[in-house]
Amino acid sequence: RIQQPALSKAVKRLEEDLGIKLFERSKRVVTLTALGEEVFGICNRIFSDSELIKSLAKARGNVCQGPLSFGASDSIASHLVPDLLVSFLKKHPAVRPSIFAGTSTAIVEEITRDGIEFGIFFTQPKAPAVQVEELGKIAFLLVGSKNFIKKKDIEQYLIASRDTDYYGPGSFPAMQLLKESGLKPRVVIEANTLDAQKQMVLRGLGVALLPDFVVHKELQKNRLKLLAPIEKYSFTLKLVRRFHRPLSLNGAQFLECFKENVQFR
């Protein structure tokens, strides 16, 4: 509800105060300069943070309500999140969860564009705009089907994640961990979800290093066999979010529920 002359004066004063040119002007159109685009992006973040402050202030009554938007790797979203939401929503029924499941790369992209509040996954992100907090270590188990483990040199039949899904060279986690334990694995099949790897192991196509929460039912039913001691391998589960971005009350309470209910080593 500001008239155009008053708006033009305000913009002119802003440019004079900053000592920079924010707009390119012609008779027909006004566009942002390259520097103006950068300032506009910063302003968007400022207004976003302002809204977050308002929501935090409203939430000080310790009543969780409204949206909870976060990301999780496929295995976590499929195997851990559903049971966690049962416990969480019993306490906070007014919260409306929205979960983005995908690779760590895709989750970080969602975080940096403010599509989600935080992400939970295993790999170490290299994006400069995010900060990482270690939640705890999760046991990973080297497993194979009952018939397959009779083969010799079973580590020569590894089913693993695609190295192209990780940041930078030399960041292929399962391969590194197995090599550090003295094995010389050879990847025969690549798949970018741990559930897909498990299904291939069940069909006798190879062995895989998988989180205990992904394979514990199959181990109990004797459909899979352990090929190494339980305590031998682990990965650190990470919480990833924007730098200097405080968690909302909904996010903080969900993470408390996560830490209370997930079994860390």
C-alpha positions in Angstrom: 0.0 0.0 0.0 2.9 2.3 -0.8 2.5 4.7 -3.7 5.1 4.5 -6.5 6.8 8.0 -5.9 7.3 7.2 -2.2 8.7 3.8 -3.0 11.1 5.3 -5.6 12.4 7.7 -3.0 12.9 4.9 -0.4 14.8 2.9 -2.9 16.9 5.9 -3.9 17.7 6.6 -0.2 18.7 2.9 0.3 21.1 3.0 -2.7 22.6 6.3 -1.4 23.0 4.9 2.1 24.7 1.7 0.8 26.7 3.4 -1.9 25.7 0.8 -4.5 23.4 0.5 -7.5 20.6 -2.0 -6.8 18.5 -1.5 -10.0 19.0 -1.0 -13.7 16.4 1.4 -14.9 15.0 2.1 -18.4 11.8 3.7 -19.7 10.0 0.4 -19.8 11.5 -1.9 -17.2 13.3 -1.9 -13.9 15.6 -4.9 -13.1 18.0 -5.8 -10.3 21.7 -5.5 -10.9 23.9 -8.4 -10.2 24.7 -6.9 -6.8 21.0 -6.2 -6.3 20.3 -9.9 -6.8 22.8 -10.7 -4.0 21.2 -8.1 -1.6 17.8 -9.4 -2.5 18.8 -13.0 -1.6 20.2 -11.8 1.8 17.0 -9.9 2.4 15.0 -13.0 1.8 17.0 -14.9 4.4 16.5 -12.0 6.8 12.8 -12.1 6.4 12.8 -15.9 6.7 14.8 -15.6 9.9 12.4 -12.9 11.2 9.4 -15.3 10.6 11.4 -18.1 12.4 11.9 -15.8 15.4 8.2 -15.1 15.5 7.4 -18.8 15.4 10.0 -19.5 18.2 8.4 -16.7 20.3 4.9 -18.2 19.8 6.2 -21.6 20.7 7.6 -20.7 24.1 4.4 -22.0 25.6 5.9 -25.4 24.9 3.0 -26.4 22.6 4.3 -28.0 19.4 2.0 -27.3 16.5 2.1 -26.7 12.8 4.6 -27.9 10.2 7.7 -30.0 10.9 9.7 -30.4 7.7 12.9 -32.5 7.6 14.9 -34.8 5.4 16.3 -38.3 6.0 18.2 -40.9 3.9 16.0 -43.6 2.4 16.8 -46.3 5.0 16.2 -43.9 7.9 13.0 -42.6 6.5 11.7 -46.2 5.9 13.0 -48.0 9.0 13.3 -45.5 11.8 11.1 -42.5 11.1 7.7 -44.3 11.1 8.0 -45.7 14.6 9.5 -42.4 15.8 6.5 -40.5 14.5 4.1 -42.8 16.4 5.8 -41.8 19.6 6.3 -38.2 18.7 2.7 -37.6 17.5 1.3 -39.1 20.7 2.9 -36.3 22.6 2.4 -33.6 19.9 -0.7 -34.4 17.9 -1.0 -30.9 16.5 2.3 -31.2 14.5 2.1 -31.9 10.8 5.3 -33.7 9.6 6.6 -33.5 6.1 9.5 -35.9 5.3 11.9 -35.6 2.3 13.6 -38.9 1.7 16.6 -39.1 -0.6 20.4 -39.1 -0.9 22.5 -36.9 1.3 23.3 -34.7 -1.7 19.6 -34.1 -2.4 18.8 -33.5 1.3 21.6 -30.8 1.6 20.2 -29.1 -1.5 16.8 -29.0 0.2 18.3 -27.5 3.3 20.3 -24.8 1.5 17.2 -23.7 -0.4 15.1 -23.7 2.9 12.9 -26.5 1.6 13.4 -28.4 4.9 14.7 -27.5 8.4 17.3 -30.2 8.8 18.5 -33.6 7.5 19.6 -36.9 9.1 22.0 -39.2 7.2 25.4 -40.9 7.5 27.7 -39.3 4.9 29.8 -36.2 5.6 28.5 -33.2 3.6 31.0 -30.7 2.1 28.5 -27.9 1.4 29.7 -24.6 3.1 26.3 -23.4 4.0 25.5 -26.2 6.5 26.7 -27.3 9.9 27.0 -30.9 11.1 26.3 -32.4 14.5 27.1 -36.0 15.3 24.1 -37.8 16.8 25.8 -41.1 17.6 27.3 -44.3 16.1 25.0 -46.9 14.4 26.2 -50.5 14.1 26.7 -51.7 10.5 26.7 -55.4 9.8 28.4 -57.4 7.1 25.7 -59.8 6.0 25.1 -62.5 3.3 22.4 -65.0 2.5 22.7 -68.5 4.2 23.7 -70.2 0.9 26.0 -67.5 -0.3 28.3 -67.4 2.7 29.6 -70.9 1.7 31.6 -69.3 -1.1 35.2 -68.5 -0.7 36.5 -64.9 -0.6 33.0 -63.5 0.0 34.3 -59.9 0.2 34.9 -60.2 -3.6 31.1 -60.1 -4.1 30.3 -56.8 -2.4 27.0 -55.0 -3.1 27.5 -51.3 -2.3 26.3 -47.8 -2.8 27.3 -45.9 -6.0 30.4 -43.8 -5.3 29.0 -41.1 -7.6 26.4 -40.4 -4.8 29.0 -39.1 -2.4 30.9 -35.9 -2.2 34.4 -35.9 -3.8 36.8 -38.7 -4.4 37.6 -41.2 -1.8 34.4 -40.8 0.1 32.8 -44.2 -0.6 32.1 -45.1 3.1 31.6 -48.9 3.0 34.6 -49.6 0.8 36.8 -47.5 3.1 35.6 -49.2 6.2 36.1 -52.7 4.9 39.6 -51.9 3.6 40.5 -50.5 7.0 39.6 -53.8 8.6 42.0 -55.7 6.3 39.6 -56.9 3.6 40.0 -56.2 -0.1 36.4 -55.9 -1.4 35.4 -55.9 -5.0 32.1 -54.3 -5.9 30.0 -56.5 -8.2 26.7 -54.5 -7.9 26.0 -50.8 -7.1 22.7 -49.5 -5.8 21.9 -46.1 -4.3 19.5 -47.3 -1.6 20.3 -49.7 1.3 17.0 -51.4 1.0 17.8 -52.3 -2.6 21.2 -53.7 -1.5 19.4 -55.8 1.2 17.0 -57.3 -1.4 20.0 -58.3 -3.6 21.8 -59.9 -0.7 18.6 -61.9 0.1 18.7 -63.2 -3.4 22.2 -64.5 -3.1 23.8 -61.9 -5.4 26.5 -60.8 -3.0 27.2 -59.5 0.5 26.7 -56.0 1.9 27.5 -53.7 4.9 24.1 -52.5 6.2 22.8 -50.7 9.3 21.5 -53.1 12.0 18.1 -51.5 11.9 17.8 -52.4 8.2 18.6 -56.1 8.6 17.7 -57.1 12.2 14.4 -58.8 11.3 16.1 -60.8 8.6 18.8 -61.9 11.0 16.2 -62.9 13.6 14.4 -65.0 11.0 17.7 -66.6 9.9 17.3 -65.2 6.3 20.6 -63.5 6.6 23.8 -64.4 8.3 26.5 -62.2 10.1 29.9 -62.4 8.4 31.7 -60.3 11.0 31.3 -59.5 14.7 28.5 -57.0 15.5 30.9 -54.5 17.1 33.3 -54.4 14.2 31.8 -51.8 12.0 29.9 -48.5 12.6 29.0 -45.2 11.0 28.2 -41.9 12.7 24.7 -40.6 12.1 24.7 -36.8 11.5 22.3 -34.0 11.9 22.7 -31.4 9.2 21.2 -27.9 9.1 21.8 -24.3 7.9 24.6 -22.4 9.7 23.4 -20.3 12.6 19.8 -21.4 12.1 18.2 -22.3 15.4 15.9 -25.3 15.5 12.2 -24.7 15.7 10.4 -26.1 18.8 8.9 -28.8 16.6 12.3 -29.7 15.3 14.0 -29.7 18.7 11.3 -31.9 20.2 11.4 -34.4 17.3 15.2 -34.7 17.7 14.8 -35.3 21.4 12.4 -38.1 20.6 14.9 -39.4 18.0 17.8 -39.5 20.5 15.7 -41.2 23.1 14.4 -44.0 20.9 17.2 -44.8 18.5 19.8 -47.3 19.7 23.3 -45.8 19.4 26.5 -47.7 20.1 
